[in-house]
Amino acid sequence: MPELNRAVGLGLAARGSTTDVVEWAERARRAGLDSVWIHDSYFEREAVTYASAIASQVPDIRVAMGALNPFTRHPVLIAMTVSSIDEMAPGRVILGLGSALPLRLAQMGIPYEPKDAVARIGAAIDTIRALWSGERVPPGAEGVPPVEPMFPPVHHVPIYVAGYRTPMLVLAGRKGDGYLARPLESLPSFEKMVPKIRRASAEAGRPEDAVHIAGYLFSLVDDTRREALNRAKREPFVIYMMAIQTDVALRRAGLDLELRDRVFQLWRSEDYHAAAGLIPDDMLDAFILCGTRDDVAERVWQYREAGMQLPILQPVVQNEDQVDELLAVVAQYASGTSAERDLAPAAIDAANASGHSPPATHVGAAVDVQRLSAAGRIRRRLGAYYEIIRPFSFTASTVPVATAGALAAINNVFSWSLFVGALLGSVLLHIGTNVTNEIYDVRQGVDKITSPRASHALLKGRLTEREAFVLAFFAFLAATGIGAWLFVERGWPVIALGVTGLLAGWGYTAPPLQYKFRALGLPLVFALFGPLTVIGAYYVVAGTFAWAAFWVSIPVGLLVTAILHGNEWRDISEDARSGGVTFSIKVGRKIAHAGYLWLVVGAYIALGLSVLFKELPVQSLLALLSLPLLVRVIRDSELGAQGQQRAIAKIDIETAQLHAAFGFLLVLGLGIAATQ
C-alpha cells in the first residue's frame, strides 16, 4: 500500500449499491487514502449501513460517519451505533456531528431552530462521550432510571463538529476533536472560518491547534475544464445545491443573491434546462472543484494552504469513472505535482516582467483552461457527433429496408438505385429522430450524467444544443431531398410515407406531440419501423405492394419495439421523475418485464408461423441462428426483473444486436431463396 505525503479522504453519499461503495473504499485503501467518509443521502439511503459495510470488509482505513445529527438520531442511539461499528473497526472510527439541512428536517416534520442547534449538538457530544466512557447519563424524563451503557467502552473515536455558522465554529474550537467543513464551502468563506476555530480553542484553554480541520470538496473531473463545468451544470443535484446556497455563503463568495433565487424557482419547477443556463461559471467555481486532474489537484492545494488538514474529495457524480479520477487527483495532490503549480512561477515571472501584478486569485488560474491539440479537438468533435446520432441503433432503420429489398429480389423486381435511396432516406430520418430525442430528453431532465446509456454529447457540452438542432435539421432535410427523388420515381405514396416518417421522427419527444411521454411510443415505433418501413421500402424498390412484406414486417417490427421498450423499462425511474408517462411507467416494472419477453420471443414465433403458413420461404428460418443472443437478453432481463439494474444497463444495445443478427440472417435467408 503506497504512503501518501499528505492525508486525503474520500467522501461518498449513502447512495447506490453498497457493494460498489465497499469496492471504492477498498480502492481508496490501496491508494493510501487516510479515510472514507459517508454521509446521509436523505430520502435515498442512510449512512450507518454503508459505514458498517466498509468497517467490516475493508481493513486499514479509517471509516467516518460525517455527519450524523441529534435531530434524526438520539445521542444515546448514536453512542450505541458507534460502539457496534467500533468492534468491526477498532480504533478506525470517526464520528461527525452536525444539524442536517433545515429543509430536509422540515420535510420530515422535525422541529429545528438555528439558535438551539449549537446547544443541542454540544449536549449530544457530552452525552455520547459519557456513555463511551461507561458513565451513566441523566434520564430524559422524570421518574425513570438514568441511562446506563451496557456496551464496553469504545476505542478513542474523534468527534468532528460540522457546521458553517460562527457558533458552530466556536463549539468545534471548544469541544471538538475536529471540524468538518460542509460540502460546497467556498474558499473565501473557509479562509475566514479557520481563525475563528483556532481562537475559540485558545479561549477555552486548549492548544490553538487542538482541532483537526477536515472538509468535503465536491469535485468533477473531465478532459477539459470547460467540459467539466458544462457537465456539472446539467446535473439536477448541482442545480439544487446552487439553488439552496445561503445568503452568507453567496456574499462571502461575492455572488448575486437574486440569481440564486431565480435558479431556485426553476429548480422547484423542475425546469433544469433553464436553470442550467442561468448558472455562471464563477458560481460553480466558487463551490465545486471542476476541471482536469491538474485543475482539481490545484484547487485542493488552495484549500490546504487555507488550513484544511484533511481534504475529503467527493465525486459530484458518484460512479466508478469519477471515483477513479479522484483517486488519480489524490495521487497528484499528495505527491505535490500539478501542471498548474509547475507553471505558476512562469506566470509570476511573466507578470513581473510586464510590470503588472499577478491576478488576485491563485496563480494557477494562469492556466485556466487546458487546450487540446487541433487533432484532439477534431477527434473530440467527431466523437460527439458519433455519440449523439447513436449508430448502434441503426439496425432499426436498415434491417426493415434490407428485408424489403430481399423480398423484391425474390419477386424479380429489385432496383439497386431505389434500394440505396430508400436505405439512405431511412437512416437519415433515424439520425434526425435520435438527435431530436437527445435534445428534448436533456431539456426535460430525463437524461442526466448518471443515466444508464445516456449520450453525454450535450450533457458534457461537447456539442451545443444549437449544433444538435442544426444536425437534426440537415438530416431531415437530406431525407426530404431523397424523398423528392423517390417521389419522381414512384409517385404520391412516397409523399405519404415521407411525411409520416418526418412527423414520427420529430414528434417522438419534441412538442407538441411528444408521443413517447404519452405511452404511445411502443405502438407507433412498431408501426413505423415494422409495417410502414418494410411495406414502404418494398413499394419504393418494387413499385408495387405484396402481402409477404406485411408478414415479414411483424417479427422485424417486434424486435425494433423491443429495443425501445427495453430502454423505457430500464429508464423507468428517470422518465417518471421527469414527469413523462411511458408504457412501462403505466403498467409497472413487472408487466414491463413480461412485455419485453413477449416482444423478443414473439418475433421468433411470428417468423415460424409465417413460414408454416408459406407466407415466407423456409430459408427465412436462417434467422434462428440468432437464438444464443435471444438467450442472453432473456437471462439479463430476468436478472433486471430481480432488481439487478446493472444487468439491463445495456439492454438496448444487446437488443439492437439481437435485432441486427436476426434481421440480417433473415435477409441472408431471403437472399438465398432469391437465387433458387
ROVO-661972 format. One record per residue (C-alpha): residue in one letter; chain; x, y, z. Coordinates in pm, whole numbers, plus 32768, in hexadecimal, padded with zeros to 4 digits. Layout:
! residues N
A;A;X;Y;Z
...
***
This chain:
! residues 676
M;A;8000;8000;8000
P;A;8098;8150;7F9A
E;A;80EC;825C;809B
L;A;805A;83B0;8044
N;A;8116;84E9;80A4
R;A;7FD3;8598;810A
A;A;7E99;8508;81A7
V;A;7D66;84FE;80C6
G;A;7C0B;846B;80F8
L;A;7B08;83EB;8003
G;A;79A4;8463;8036
L;A;7877;8399;7FC2
A;A;7701;83C6;7FE3
A;A;7629;82AD;8069
R;A;75A8;8269;7F0C
G;A;75A6;8149;7E17
S;A;763A;7FF1;7E45
T;A;76E2;7FA7;7F92
T;A;77BD;7EB0;7ED7
D;A;783E;7FCA;7DFB
V;A;7881;80A9;7F27
V;A;7945;7F95;7FD5
E;A;7A0F;7F5B;7E96
W;A;7A5D;80D0;7E7A
A;A;7AC7;80D6;7FE7
E;A;7BB2;7FB2;7FA1
R;A;7C47;8071;7E7B
A;A;7C74;819F;7F5D
R;A;7D2A;80C2;8059
R;A;7E0F;8036;7F4B
A;A;7E56;8198;7ED4
G;A;7EC7;81F8;8033
L;A;7DA7;82DF;8094
D;A;7D76;8335;8201
S;A;7C00;82FE;8220
V;A;7AAF;82CA;8179
W;A;7996;83B2;81E2
I;A;7827;8357;81B8
H;A;7707;8448;81E7
D;A;758E;841C;81DF
S;A;74E4;844C;808F
Y;A;738C;84AE;8107
F;A;7268;83F8;8066
E;A;7360;830A;7FC2
R;A;742A;8245;80C3
E;A;74CB;8279;8217
A;A;763C;8283;826B
V;A;7664;818B;8389
T;A;761C;8056;82B7
Y;A;7720;80B9;81B6
A;A;781F;810D;82C4
S;A;77DF;7FBB;8365
A;A;7819;7F07;821B
I;A;7964;7FBB;81EA
A;A;79D3;7F89;8353
S;A;7990;7E12;8341
Q;A;7A2A;7DD4;81E9
V;A;7B41;7ED1;81AE
P;A;7C69;7EC9;82A0
D;A;7D6F;7FD0;82EC
I;A;7CAA;8107;8290
R;A;7BE7;81EC;8374
V;A;7A6B;81F1;8350
A;A;79B1;8333;8394
M;A;783E;8379;83B9
G;A;7836;84E3;8360
A;A;775E;8570;83C4
L;A;7647;84D4;8492
N;A;7566;85B8;855B
P;A;74AB;85AE;86A7
F;A;7363;861B;8603
T;A;7324;84DB;8540
R;A;73F1;83F7;8627
H;A;73EC;8414;87A1
P;A;754B;843B;883A
V;A;751C;82F5;88FC
L;A;74D2;823E;87B8
I;A;7603;82DD;8715
A;A;76DF;8268;8835
M;A;7654;8107;8814
T;A;7683;8109;869A
V;A;77EE;8178;86AC
S;A;7833;806D;87B3
S;A;77C2;7F61;86BD
I;A;7892;7FEB;859F
D;A;79BF;8019;8686
E;A;79C1;7EA0;86BB
M;A;79DA;7E6C;8541
A;A;7AEA;7F72;8514
P;A;7B90;7FAB;8666
G;A;7C42;80F8;8676
R;A;7BDD;8151;8512
V;A;7A8C;81FB;8546
I;A;7A45;8370;8528
L;A;78FE;841A;8582
G;A;7887;8560;84EC
L;A;7769;861B;8593
G;A;76A2;8733;84F2
S;A;7541;87B5;84D9
A;A;74D8;872F;8380
L;A;7434;8808;8276
P;A;7310;88CF;8308
L;A;724D;8891;81C3
R;A;7264;8718;81ED
L;A;7208;872A;835E
A;A;70D9;87FF;8305
Q;A;706F;8702;81FD
M;A;7071;85F6;830A
G;A;6FB6;86D3;8400
I;A;70DB;86E4;84F4
P;A;70E6;882F;85B3
Y;A;7225;88F7;8585
E;A;7295;8A4A;8602
P;A;73F4;8ABF;859D
K;A;7428;8B6A;86EE
D;A;73EE;8A1F;87A4
A;A;74C6;8949;86C1
V;A;7612;899B;8768
A;A;7594;8948;88C5
R;A;74F7;8806;884C
I;A;7631;878F;8798
G;A;770B;87F6;88BF
A;A;762D;872C;89AA
A;A;7637;8605;88BA
I;A;77B4;8608;88C0
D;A;77B1;8601;8A3C
T;A;76B3;84E5;8A47
I;A;7768;8411;8946
R;A;78BB;8439;89EA
A;A;782E;83E6;8B40
L;A;778A;82A8;8AC0
W;A;78C8;823F;8A0A
S;A;7982;8268;8B54
G;A;788D;817F;8C01
E;A;77E3;8296;8CC6
R;A;7673;82B5;8D0F
V;A;75BC;83DE;8C7C
P;A;7484;8485;8D08
P;A;7335;8403;8C87
G;A;726C;84C7;8B8A
A;A;7139;84D2;8C68
E;A;70ED;84DF;8DDC
G;A;70A4;83A3;8E9E
V;A;7170;82B4;8DC7
P;A;72CB;8224;8E00
P;A;73FE;82C4;8D64
V;A;748E;823A;8C22
E;A;759D;813C;8C6D
P;A;7676;80C2;8B4D
M;A;7680;7F4A;8B2C
F;A;778B;7F42;8A22
P;A;7902;7F42;8A63
P;A;79BA;808F;8A4B
V;A;7A1D;80DB;88E7
H;A;7B75;8128;8865
H;A;7BBE;8298;8834
V;A;7AC1;831B;8737
P;A;7B04;8483;86D1
I;A;79D1;855F;86AF
Y;A;79CF;8660;8598
V;A;78DB;8781;85AE
A;A;7835;87D6;8463
G;A;779E;892C;8421
Y;A;77EA;8A7A;8383
R;A;7753;8B7E;846D
T;A;7839;8C29;8566
P;A;779C;8B86;869D
M;A;77E3;8A2F;8605
L;A;794B;8A93;85BF
V;A;796E;8B02;8728
L;A;78D9;89B7;879E
A;A;79D5;88FA;86C8
G;A;7AF2;89C4;875F
R;A;7A7E;8988;88C2
K;A;7A06;881D;88BA
G;A;7A58;8777;8772
D;A;7B73;868F;871D
G;A;7B49;870C;85BE
Y;A;7A84;87F4;84DE
L;A;79D5;8780;83A0
A;A;7995;8888;8296
R;A;7855;884C;81D7
P;A;7849;87F4;8067
L;A;7853;891E;7F7A
E;A;7907;8A08;806B
S;A;79AB;8B1C;7FA2
L;A;7B1B;8B64;7FD7
P;A;7AE4;8CCE;804C
S;A;79E8;8C50;814B
F;A;7ACA;8B38;81C4
E;A;7BF1;8C25;81ED
K;A;7B21;8CEF;82E8
M;A;7AB3;8BBD;83AC
V;A;7C03;8B2C;8410
P;A;7C77;8C54;84E8
K;A;7B29;8C50;85A4
I;A;7B5A;8AE1;85FE
R;A;7CC1;8B1B;866C
R;A;7C60;8C48;873C
A;A;7B45;8B87;87E8
S;A;7C36;8A70;8843
A;A;7D28;8B66;88E3
E;A;7C0F;8C12;89A2
A;A;7B9E;8AC0;8A2B
G;A;7CFC;8A7F;8AB2
R;A;7D4D;897E;89A9
P;A;7E7A;8984;88C0
E;A;7E31;8A65;8799
D;A;7E5B;8940;86A9
A;A;7D8F;884D;877D
V;A;7C88;8826;866B
H;A;7CD9;875D;8534
I;A;7C35;8804;8407
A;A;7B9B;8739;82F0
G;A;7AA6;8792;81DE
Y;A;79E0;8703;80BE
L;A;7A4B;877A;7F67
F;A;794B;8722;7E5D
S;A;7A09;86DF;7D1C
L;A;79C5;868D;7BB0
V;A;7AE2;8627;7ACA
D;A;7ADD;862A;794E
D;A;7BCD;864C;782B
T;A;7BB2;87C9;782D
R;A;7B37;88C6;7926
R;A;7A29;8938;7831
E;A;799A;87DB;7814
A;A;799E;87AC;798D
L;A;78DF;88F1;79C2
N;A;77DE;889D;78B6
R;A;77B2;8742;7946
A;A;777B;87CA;7AA5
K;A;7673;88BF;7A2B
R;A;75A6;87A0;799D
E;A;7590;86ED;7AEB
P;A;7447;8726;7BA9
F;A;7504;86EB;7CF0
V;A;75F5;8808;7C9F
I;A;74D6;88EB;7C3C
Y;A;742E;8899;7D88
M;A;756A;88E7;7E4D
M;A;7594;8A34;7D99
A;A;7424;8A80;7DD8
I;A;743B;8A55;7F53
Q;A;7582;8B0C;7F94
T;A;755B;8BF1;80BF
D;A;756D;8D6B;80B2
V;A;76A8;8D5F;8187
A;A;7757;8C6B;809D
L;A;76FB;8D34;7F67
R;A;776B;8E7E;7FFE
R;A;78B7;8DE8;806B
A;A;78EC;8D6A;7F08
G;A;7884;8EB8;7E72
L;A;7756;8E27;7DBA
D;A;75FD;8EB0;7D69
L;A;74E5;8E47;7E56
E;A;73DA;8E93;7D54
L;A;7479;8DA0;7C60
R;A;7466;8C90;7D6A
D;A;72F4;8CDA;7D99
R;A;72AE;8CBA;7C25
V;A;7368;8B70;7C15
F;A;72A0;8AF9;7D44
Q;A;7154;8B45;7C9B
L;A;71B8;8A8B;7B62
W;A;7233;8965;7C33
R;A;70E6;895A;7CED
S;A;702E;894F;7BA1
E;A;7120;883E;7B26
D;A;7189;8914;79FF
Y;A;72F0;8899;7A12
H;A;7347;8908;78B3
A;A;72F7;8A76;78FA
A;A;7398;8A64;7A54
A;A;74DB;89DD;79C0
G;A;74E1;8AFE;78CA
L;A;74D4;8BFA;79E9
I;A;75F7;8B6F;7AB3
P;A;7738;8C2B;7A5E
D;A;788F;8B8A;7A65
D;A;7900;8C5B;7B8D
M;A;77DE;8BD8;7C5F
L;A;784B;8A73;7C22
D;A;79B9;8AC9;7C53
A;A;7968;8B60;7DA6
F;A;78D6;8A1F;7E34
I;A;7947;88F6;7D5F
L;A;7A9B;8884;7CE6
C;A;7A64;885D;7B6D
G;A;7B6B;8818;7A67
T;A;7C82;8730;7A02
R;A;7D44;8664;7AFF
D;A;7E43;877B;7B12
D;A;7D35;8882;7B45
V;A;7C94;87C3;7C63
A;A;7DE1;876C;7D07
E;A;7E3E;88DD;7CFE
R;A;7CF4;893F;7DA1
V;A;7D27;883C;7EB4
W;A;7E7C;88D5;7EF2
Q;A;7DD9;8A2B;7F1E
Y;A;7CF6;89A4;802F
R;A;7E22;8904;80D6
E;A;7ED7;8A52;80D3
A;A;7DA3;8AE9;817C
G;A;7DBA;89F0;829C
M;A;7D01;88B5;822C
Q;A;7DD3;879C;82BE
L;A;7CFB;8684;8231
P;A;7C54;86CF;80E3
I;A;7B3E;85D6;80A0
L;A;7B09;85B6;7F2B
Q;A;79A7;8553;7ECE
P;A;792F;8513;7D69
V;A;780B;85E8;7CF8
V;A;77AB;84C5;7C19
Q;A;77D1;838F;7CF0
N;A;783E;8285;7BF7
E;A;796E;81AE;7BB6
D;A;7A0F;8297;7AB9
Q;A;7A01;83C8;7B9A
V;A;7A80;8308;7CCA
D;A;7BAA;8293;7BFA
E;A;7BE6;83F6;7B82
L;A;7BE8;8479;7CE7
L;A;7CDE;836D;7D54
A;A;7DC0;83E5;7C3B
V;A;7D94;854B;7CB9
V;A;7DF5;84D7;7E16
A;A;7F37;8443;7D8C
Q;A;7F8F;8590;7CE9
Y;A;7F33;8662;7E17
A;A;7FDF;8582;7F13
S;A;811E;8576;7E46
G;A;811A;86EF;7E1C
T;A;810F;86DF;7C9F
S;A;8029;87BD;7BD6
A;A;8053;884C;7A7D
E;A;7FC1;8991;7AF6
R;A;80AA;89AB;7C1F
D;A;81D2;895A;7B40
L;A;816C;8A75;7A5B
A;A;8122;8B6A;7B74
P;A;8287;8BF5;7B90
A;A;8286;8C38;7A1B
A;A;813D;8CF1;7A3C
I;A;81CA;8DC5;7B55
D;A;830B;8E0B;7A94
A;A;8246;8E71;7961
A;A;816A;8F58;7A2E
N;A;8296;8FF8;7AD9
A;A;834E;9027;798F
S;A;8221;90DC;78FD
G;A;820A;91C0;7A29
H;A;80BC;9132;7A98
S;A;8061;9072;7BD0
P;A;7FDF;8F0F;7BB9
P;A;7E64;8EEC;7BDC
A;A;7DD5;8EF3;7D3A
T;A;7D64;8D8D;7D12
H;A;7E5C;8C70;7D35
V;A;7F67;8C73;7C2A
G;A;7EE3;8B23;7BB3
A;A;7DCF;8BE7;7B05
A;A;7ED5;8C4D;7A06
V;A;7E96;8AFD;7969
D;A;7D1C;8B13;7985
V;A;7CC6;8A32;7862
Q;A;7DA1;891A;77E6
R;A;7D92;8919;766D
L;A;7D86;87E7;7596
S;A;7E50;87CC;7456
A;A;7D9C;8816;730E
A;A;7D8E;86A1;72C1
G;A;7D08;865E;741E
R;A;7BF6;8762;73F3
I;A;7B8F;86D1;72A3
R;A;7B8F;8570;732D
R;A;7ABE;85DE;7459
R;A;79C5;8696;737E
L;A;799B;856E;7294
G;A;7975;848C;73C3
A;A;785F;856D;7447
Y;A;77A3;855B;72FB
Y;A;77D0;83E3;72F4
E;A;774D;83C7;7457
I;A;7615;8498;7422
I;A;75A6;83E8;72E2
R;A;75C3;8296;7398
P;A;762E;81B9;7272
F;A;75FA;8079;733C
S;A;7483;80AF;730D
F;A;7494;80C5;718F
T;A;742F;7F5A;7174
A;A;72CE;7FDC;71B5
S;A;72D2;809F;706E
T;A;73B1;7FC0;6F96
V;A;7322;7E65;6FDB
P;A;71BD;7EB9;6F69
V;A;7239;7F4D;6E1F
A;A;732D;7E2E;6DE6
T;A;7213;7D34;6E26
A;A;7135;7DE7;6D2C
G;A;724E;7DE5;6C2B
A;A;7283;7C6D;6C59
L;A;710E;7C2E;6C22
A;A;711A;7D01;6AE7
A;A;723E;7C2C;6A6F
I;A;7171;7AF0;6AA6
N;A;705E;7B84;69CB
N;A;7159;7BF9;68C1
V;A;70FC;7D6A;68EB
F;A;7238;7DE6;6999
S;A;72D7;7F39;6941
W;A;742D;7F8B;69D5
S;A;740D;8105;69B3
L;A;72B4;8115;6A53
F;A;7321;8024;6B64
V;A;744C;80FF;6BBE
G;A;736D;8234;6BB9
A;A;7272;8192;6CA4
L;A;738B;811F;6D8B
L;A;742F;8278;6D9F
G;A;72E0;8323;6DD2
S;A;7289;8237;6EEF
V;A;73D9;8265;6F9D
L;A;73CB;83E2;6F7A
L;A;726F;83EA;7013
H;A;72F5;8311;712D
I;A;741B;83FE;716A
G;A;7331;8529;717E
T;A;7252;846A;726F
N;A;7373;8402;7351
V;A;7402;8563;7367
T;A;72AD;8602;73A7
N;A;7266;84FE;74B0
E;A;73B3;854E;755B
I;A;736E;86C5;755C
Y;A;721A;86A7;7600
D;A;727E;8595;76F4
V;A;7390;867D;7775
R;A;72A4;87A7;777D
Q;A;71A6;86EA;784D
G;A;72AB;865D;793A
V;A;726F;84F6;78C9
D;A;73DD;84C8;786C
K;A;74D5;8519;797F
I;A;7645;84D7;7995
T;A;75FD;839E;7A63
S;A;74E9;8318;7985
P;A;7536;81BE;78FD
R;A;759B;81CD;778E
A;A;7548;8340;776B
S;A;7610;83F3;7661
H;A;76F4;84F2;7709
A;A;7731;85CB;75D5
L;A;7642;86D9;7651
L;A;7662;868B;77C3
K;A;77D9;86C3;77B9
G;A;77C3;87EC;76CE
R;A;7881;8741;75B5
L;A;776B;87BD;74D2
T;A;768B;88E7;750C
E;A;7514;88C5;74EF
R;A;7521;89A8;73BC
E;A;761D;88C3;7313
A;A;753E;8799;735D
F;A;740F;8849;72C7
V;A;74DB;8899;718F
L;A;7541;872C;7170
A;A;73D8;86B6;7193
F;A;7362;87BC;7097
F;A;745C;8752;6F8D
A;A;740F;85E1;6FC8
F;A;729B;861F;6F92
L;A;72E8;8707;6E6D
A;A;73C1;8602;6DC1
A;A;72B4;84FA;6DF9
T;A;71B7;85E8;6D5C
G;A;729A;8618;6C2E
I;A;72B2;849F;6BFA
G;A;713C;8489;6C2A
A;A;7107;8588;6B15
W;A;71D1;84AE;6A24
L;A;7113;8375;6A8C
F;A;6FCB;8430;6A59
V;A;702E;8474;68F2
E;A;707B;8301;68C7
R;A;6F52;8268;697F
G;A;6E45;8370;69AB
W;A;6D64;83F0;6AC1
P;A;6D7C;82C8;6BB5
V;A;6EE3;8334;6BF6
I;A;6E67;8488;6C70
A;A;6D7F;83E0;6D6B
L;A;6E98;8300;6DE5
G;A;6F91;841F;6E01
V;A;6EAA;850F;6EB9
T;A;6E49;83FD;6FAD
G;A;6FB9;83B2;6FEE
L;A;7010;8521;7027
L;A;6EEF;855B;7117
A;A;6F34;8418;71D2
G;A;70A8;8463;71F0
W;A;707F;85CA;7269
G;A;6F52;8589;7346
Y;A;6FE6;8466;7408
T;A;7060;854D;751F
A;A;7035;86AB;748C
P;A;6F00;877E;74D3
P;A;6DE5;878A;748D
L;A;6DC2;8613;7449
Q;A;6EC0;857B;753C
Y;A;6E19;842B;750F
K;A;6F33;837C;75CB
F;A;6EAE;841E;7709
R;A;6D44;83CA;76BB
A;A;6D7C;8250;76C9
L;A;6D5B;8244;754D
G;A;6EC8;8207;74FB
L;A;6EB5;808C;74E0
P;A;6D8F;8065;73EF
L;A;6E00;8186;7314
V;A;6F67;810A;7302
F;A;6EE9;7FAF;72AA
A;A;6E15;8041;7192
L;A;6F28;812A;711A
F;A;7051;803A;7118
G;A;6F7F;7F05;70D2
P;A;6E65;7F06;6FD2
L;A;6E8D;8070;6F5D
T;A;7002;805B;6F12
V;A;7004;7EF9;6E87
I;A;6ECD;7F24;6DB0
G;A;6F34;8084;6D4C
A;A;7096;801C;6CF0
Y;A;700E;7EF6;6C29
Y;A;6F2E;7FE4;6B68
V;A;7051;80CF;6B21
V;A;7131;7FB5;6AA7
A;A;702B;7EE6;69F0
G;A;6F22;7FE6;698D
T;A;6E0C;7F0F;6A1C
F;A;6D8E;7E75;6B61
A;A;6DA3;7D0A;6BDA
W;A;6D0C;7C4E;6D00
A;A;6E59;7BAB;6D4B
A;A;6EDF;7D06;6DA7
F;A;6DD1;7D23;6EAE
W;A;6E19;7BCD;6F46
V;A;6F91;7C00;6F57
S;A;6F60;7D58;6FF2
I;A;6EC4;7CBE;712C
P;A;6FFB;7C17;71C3
V;A;70D6;7D37;714C
G;A;6FEE;7E37;71F0
L;A;6FD2;7D71;7332
L;A;714A;7D6F;7366
V;A;716B;7EE3;7318
T;A;7059;7F23;7417
A;A;7117;7E49;750E
I;A;7246;7F32;74ED
L;A;716F;805A;7551
H;A;70AF;7F9D;765C
G;A;71EE;7F1A;76FC
N;A;726C;8081;770A
E;A;7128;8101;77A8
W;A;7118;7FE1;789F
R;A;727E;8020;7910
D;A;7247;819B;7927
I;A;70F8;8188;79D8
S;A;7171;824F;7B07
E;A;7213;8367;7A3B
D;A;70E3;8387;7956
A;A;6FF2;8390;7A7D
R;A;70C4;8494;7B31
S;A;70B7;8575;79FF
G;A;6F39;8563;79F3
G;A;6F1E;8483;78C1
V;A;6E23;8368;7899
T;A;6EAF;823F;77DC
F;A;6E11;80E8;77B7
S;A;6F01;805F;78BD
I;A;6E9F;816E;79B5
K;A;6D2C;812A;7981
V;A;6D3D;7FB1;79AC
G;A;6E5C;7F94;7AA5
R;A;6FA4;7ED5;7AA2
K;A;6F10;7D78;7AB7
I;A;6E2D;7D97;7988
A;A;6F37;7E5F;78CF
H;A;7025;7D39;78FA
A;A;6F1D;7C46;787B
G;A;6EDB;7D2C;7754
Y;A;7049;7D2C;76F8
L;A;7051;7BB0;76F7
W;A;6F1A;7B9F;761D
L;A;6FB6;7C8B;7520
V;A;7101;7BD1;74F7
V;A;706B;7A73;7502
G;A;6F41;7AE1;7431
A;A;7026;7B3B;7311
Y;A;7097;79D2;72F4
I;A;6F35;7950;7314
A;A;6EBD;7A3E;7204
L;A;6FD6;79CE;711E
G;A;6F87;7860;7158
L;A;6E15;7892;7111
S;A;6E5F;7955;6FD2
V;A;6F33;7834;6F52
L;A;6E37;7730;6FC9
F;A;6D20;77D8;6F03
K;A;6E0A;77FF;6DD6
E;A;6E03;797D;6DDD
L;A;6F80;797A;6DED
P;A;7078;7880;6D5B
V;A;710E;777A;6E41
Q;A;7267;7817;6E11
S;A;71E9;7933;6EF2
L;A;7222;784B;701A
L;A;7394;7895;6FF9
A;A;733E;79AD;70F1
L;A;7326;78A0;71FF
L;A;74A2;78A0;720D
S;A;7479;79DB;72E2
L;A;73DD;7912;73FE
P;A;7515;792A;74DF
L;A;74E5;7AA4;74E5
L;A;7379;7A6F;753E
V;A;73E6;7998;7664
R;A;74D4;7AAE;76D4
V;A;73CC;7BC1;76DC
I;A;72D2;7ADC;778A
R;A;73D5;7A87;7895
D;A;7431;7BF4;78CC
S;A;72C5;7C60;78D5
E;A;727D;7B5B;79E1
L;A;7399;7BE4;7AB4
G;A;7318;7D45;7A7C
A;A;71BC;7CDB;7AEB
Q;A;725A;7C5D;7C2F
G;A;72E5;7DB7;7C76
Q;A;7441;7D95;7BDF
Q;A;7435;7EDB;7B1A
R;A;7597;7EA9;7A99
A;A;7522;7D79;79D5
I;A;7444;7E52;78F8
A;A;7527;7F83;78E5
K;A;756F;7F25;777A
I;A;7426;7E7B;7728
D;A;73EC;7F69;7604
I;A;753C;7F16;7566
E;A;7510;7DA2;75A1
T;A;73B4;7DAA;7509
A;A;7437;7E71;73E1
Q;A;7542;7D65;73B0
L;A;7433;7C5A;73BC
H;A;7363;7D1F;72C1
A;A;7490;7D46;71DC
A;A;74ED;7BD5;71EA
F;A;7384;7B63;71BA
G;A;7343;7C61;70A9
F;A;7479;7C31;6FD6
L;A;7465;7AB5;6FF7
L;A;72FD;7AD6;6F81
V;A;7371;7BAB;6E5C
L;A;747D;7AAA;6E0D
G;A;7378;7996;6E0F
L;A;7295;7A5C;6D29
G;A;73C0;7AA3;6C47
I;A;740C;7930;6C30
A;A;72A0;78F1;6BD7
A;A;72BB;79F9;6AC4
T;A;73D5;7939;6A1D
Q;A;7317;77F1;6A0F
***
